[in-house]
Amino acid sequence: MAKKKENKIYLIDVTNRDGVQTARLGLAKLQKTMINMYLNEMGVSQSEFGFPVTHHETNYINANLELARMGVLQPIKLSGWIRAIRQDVEKACKMTRVENLNLSISTSEQMIRGKFQGKFSKDQVIKEMVEAAQTARKLGIKILGVNAEDASRTDIDFLIKFAKAAKKAGADRIRYCDTLGYDSPFSIYERVKMLAETVKIPIELHCHNDLGMVVGCSIAGAQAAIDAGVDAYINTTVNGIGERAGNCDLVSVILAIKYSSGLSGKYLLDERIKLNCAWKIAKYASYAFGIPIPITQPGVGSNAFAHESGIHADGALKDRRNYELYDFEELGRGEPEIIETGRQITTGEYSGIKGFRNVYDKLEVKFKDDREAAKILELVRYANVHTQQPLTEDELKFVAKYPDIARKIFTMSPLA
């Protein structure tokens, strides 16, 4: 008799979609690519890596899809985010080679009334979504998610009707969006469990931190999906960076599932997740976004393993488990800082060949001749124009290893 499949919690990181939508913040295309590389190394199931109908994303998206075909960005799945409108699906498939899509449309009475302002009725919302989903399937989209924006403020009966229609139209899963961080862990559990039990479709949890409950709500929603007998997918961002008060922090949610009472050993996290990559990706995102990691950030904050109180310090020295639930080594902490301190020669948009070769010599990257070195230097200059920051070691290595991909990422072709 075949063993019954155990439902699991998978992670879909949306740093390169929701994270970059954060007011006053953004990432260069090289930085978005590096986030994808780190997420893949970390074992994250999927990266919502951009907007395939946005013209300035086209080269970046196609270049990253090429990395996937080369086996560099594997086994991570790369998915694009678009509106649940047929024309957007057609445009996305025409402009890019995207294979996976998430289609999004608002479902709450508030947004249908206050955002669409008479353009769509509830029935028309479902009609638009179904047409878009069917078009995506006809055009060969492999993994199709349908997003109910503002699901937490949507009437549950209409939400179920919407999800049933999405499933029938070919959706692989429904994204339950707590767009305003309105849910509590208790309300999201009840609503998601009812939705999953009734529709019998895997559920994505996309939560925001407006009321400070984002990790709790994301996990409670995932618990509900698992308890209802379907897989759960939690949307995360690195360091919780996202619109307004932020999204569900990638590292925090992993730690919570692995170590919290009631979750550890009971709810299965995707076995591909490698927590020891946490420190590297958190530090990189902090550098790329220009946002310091809060000192109290779980796992990766500078105070996460710091003990000053006499009683605490004494207890931690006797046995770290007295005051630490997990070890700093598990997060890969202790690696070198991203930017060296002290005397350094960096590479930038005005670098010369001698300083450039000195930097790459330290990275143990060798060039065949000066011509090859000059070619990579030119790309590094372009990379620096994009990021406006000294390049990290991993960025420098990426450009040298994949120069043709890098050239595509750096190329912008504005519409006339």
N, C-alpha and C positions, 0 to 999 in steps of 0.2 A: 504494500500500500504506500502510495507516494506521501512524503512528509508534507504537512500543511505549511504553506508559505507564512512566515512570520512578518507582520507589518513592521516597517521601520520608519524612523525619522530621517529625512534627507535635508540637506542644506542647499538653498539656491541663493547665491550672493548677488545683491543688486547695487553694489557700490558704483559700478560703471553706468548705472541708469538712475536710480534714485539718489545715490550719494552725490553724483555730479550735478544734480538739480538743486542742491542746497544753495541758498542765497549766499552770495559773496565768495563761494568756493567753486572749484573746478579742477579738472585734470587735463594735462596734455595727452595726445593720443599715445605717445610712448608710455606715459605713466599708466594709462588705462590698460595697455598691453601688458605691462609688468604686473599689474594687479591680477590679470587673467593667468599669467604664468605662475604667480605665487598661489593663487586659488587652486590651480591644477595640482601643484606640488602638495598642497595641503589636503587634497582628496575631496574638495567640495564638489558636489554633484553637478552643479550648473552655475554658469555666470550669465546674468542678464546684462549683456556686454554693450548695449547701445541702442540707437534709434535708426533702424534701417531706412526710414523715409526722410531722414535729415541729411541734407546734401553733404555737409562737412564731415559726416561720419562715414560716408561711403567707402573711401579708401582704407580707413582704419578697420572697418568691419570686414571688408573683403580680404585684407591682409591677415587678419586674425583667423578668418576661416581657412585661409591658405595654410597657416601654421597648424590648424587642426588636421587638414588633409595630409600634411607632412608628418603627422604623428607627434608634433611638438606640444600642441595643446590637446592632449588626449590623456585620460578618458573624459575629461570635463566636457559638458555640453554647453555650447554657446547659443544663447537665445536672444532674439530682438524683441523690443517692446513697441507696439503700435496701438493706435485707436482701433476699436472693433468696428471698422468701416471697410466695406469691400474695396473701395478705391485705394485705401492705405495698404491692404494686403497685396493688391496687384502691383502697386508702386514698389513696395518692399522687395517683392520677388523679382521685379524688373531691375532695380538699382543694385541689388546685392545678390549674393549666393546663399543667403540665410536659409537654414534648414529647420530651425525651431523658432516659434513665435509665441508671444503672449499678447492676446487681444484684450483691450481694456475699455470698459464703458461704465458710466455711473448708473447705479440702480436705486439709490435712496429717493424717497419722496422729496427731500430737501434739494437734492441736486437735480432731479428731473424738473422740479419747479424753478429752483433758483439759478441753476446753471444752464439748462437747455432752454428755459423760458418759452415753452410752447413749441419748440422745434420737434421734440419727441414726446409721445405718451409712453406709458409703461409697455404697452403692446408693441409700440414702435422700437423701443429699446431692445426688446427680445428679437424683433424682426431684423434689425440692423446687425446684431450680434450673430444670429444664425446665418445670415447671408455671408458675413465676413468669415465665420468658421468654415462654412461649406466651401467657400472660395479657397481658403488656405489649404484645405484637404485636396481639392482638385489640383492645386498648383504644387503639390508634393511636399507640403510641410510635414515633418516627421513627428515632432513633439509639439502639441498644441495645447496651450493653456488659455483659459478664459477668465478674465478678471472682473469681479463685481466690485467696482469702486464704491466706497462708503457702505460696504456690506453690513457693518456693525449698526448703521442707522436705517437699514433697509427692512421693511416688513418681512418677517420670516417666511410667510406663505408665498410672497412674490419672489423672494430669494430662492426658494425651493423650485418654483416654477421656472425661473431663469436658469438655474443649474440643470434641471431636467432637459430643457431645450438645448443647452450647450452640449450636454452629453450626447444627445440624439444627433446633433450637428457634427459630432466628431471630436469634441474636446477630450483630452486625456486627463485633465484635472481642472478644478475650480480654485481660483485664488480668492480667498476671503480677505478683503481689504478692510482693516480697521484704520481707515485713512486719517482720521482725526484723533486716534488714540482714545476713542470713546469707551471702548469695552473695559470691563474688569476681568480678571482671570475667571471669575465665576460665570459671568454672562457669556463670555466667548466660549467657554466649555459647553454650556447648555445649547447655544445656538449652533455651534459647529457639529456637535454630536447629533442633533436633530437633522441637520443638513446632510451629513455623511450617511447616517442610517437610512434616510429616506431616498436619497439619490444614488447612493452606493458608488461614489466616485472619489478618488484621492483628493485631498484638500491641501492647498497652500495657505499658509498664514503670513499675511503681510501687515505688520503692526507698526504703529508709530508711538512716540514716547511723550505725547503732549501732557499726559497725566502721570508720567513717571512709572508706568507699569508694563513697558514694552516687552521685556524678557519674560516676565510672568505670564502675560497674555499670549505671547507666541508659544510658550511651552504648554500652557493650559489648552490652547486650541489644538496643538499637536497631540496631546493626550486624548482629547475628545475624538479626533480622527482615528487614532489607533484603537481606542476602546470601541469605536463603531465598526471596526474591521477593515479599515482602508489605510493606505500609506499616508504619511504626513510630510509636507515640505515646508520648512521654515525659511522665510526670506530674511537675510541678514545684510549688514554692511560692515566693513572693517572699521573698528572703533566706534560703531554706532552712528557714523556720520550720515546725516540725511536731512530732509526738509524739516524746517521748524525745530522741534526738540529732538529730532533724530529718529533712526530706525533701530531695529534689534541688533545689538552688538554681536558679531560673529563669535568672538572668543567667549564672551559671557554665556551664551546659550550652549556652547559645547561643554563648558565647565559645569553648568547647571544640570545638564542631562547626565553627565558622567558621575557627578559627585553629590547631588542633592538627595536628601532623604525622600523616599517615595518615588524617585525617578531612577536612581542608580540600580542597575540590574533588572529593572522591570520594563523600561522602555528602551528599545534598541536603536542606537544611533548608527548611521551608515558606517560600516567597518572601515571604509577607505579614509576616514578623517584622521589626519595626523596632527595631533595637538602640538607636537614639537615644532611646527612651522609658525605657531601663533606669534611669537616674539618678532620674527622677521617681517611678517606681513603687517603687523601693527606698527612697527617702527617705520616701515617704508611708507605706509599710508599717511602717517603723521608728517613725515618729511615732504611727501608729494603734495598734500593738501595745505601744508603750512600750519597745521593745527596741533599743538602739543597734546600728548596723551594725558588726561587728568591723572594726578598722582594717586587717586583712589580707584582708578579703573581696575576691575577684576582681572587678575592674572598678569596684566602687562603694565599697570601703573607703577610708578617708582616706589610707592609705599605698600604695594601689594604683599611684599614679604619683609617689610621693615617693622622692627619692634623697638620701642623706646621705653615704655612703661617698665619699671623694675620687675614687677610680677610677670609681665608678658615676656620680657627678654629672658628672665631666668627660666621660665617654663619652656620657651622655644629652644634654649640652649641645651636643656636636659633632654628634650624629645620634641622635635619640630612639630609632631602631630598634636602636641598640646594646643598650639595656636595656628596651625596651618592645615587646611583640608587636603592640599595637594602640594607637590614639590615644584619649585621654580624650574628645575631641569626639564620637567615634562613639557613646558611651554617653549623650550629651546632658548631660554634666557641665558645670557652670558656671552652671546656672540658679539663681535666687534660692532662698534657704533657705525652707522651708515656713512658718516663723514669723519675722516680722521681729524684729530686735533693736532696742534703744533704746526711745524713747517710742512707745507704741502705744495705740490704743483698740480693744479687742476686743469681740466680741459673745458673750453668754452667756445663761444662763437667767434672769438678772435685769437684762438690758440695757434701757435706755430708748431712745426713738425717735430722739433727737438723735444719740447716739453711734452707734446702729445705722445711721442714714442717712449719717453721716460715713464709716463703714467701706465701705458700698456705693458711695458717691461715689468713693472711691479705686479701687474696682474697675470704675468706669465703668458701673455698673448703675443705670439710672434707673427711677423708679416714676412712674406716672401721677398719683398723689395720695397723701395721707397714709393713706387707707383701704387702698390696696394695700400701702403700706409696712408698716402695722400688721399686715396679714395675713401678710406674709413674716417680720416680726419674731417673731410668735407661733410660726411654724414653726421659726425659728432657735433660739428658746428651747427648744423640744422637742428639736431636734437636739442642743443642748448637754447637756440632761438625759441623752440617750442616750449620747453620747460621753464626757461629763465632761472634755472638753478644749476649748480654744479651737478654733473651726472654721477649717480651712484656706481659702485663697482659692477653690480648686476646689469645696469643699463648699458654701461660701456661694453661689457661682454656680449650683451644681446646684439648691439649694433655691429660688433665685429663678426659675430657668428652668423647673423642673418641680415647682411647688408641690403639685399634686394627687398626683403620684407620691410626693413626700416625705411628704405626710400619711399615705398608706397605709403607707409604710415605718415611720413613727413610731408607728403605731397598734398597740397590744397588746390582745388580748381573752383574758384568762386563762380556762381552763376552770373551770366551777363546781366 
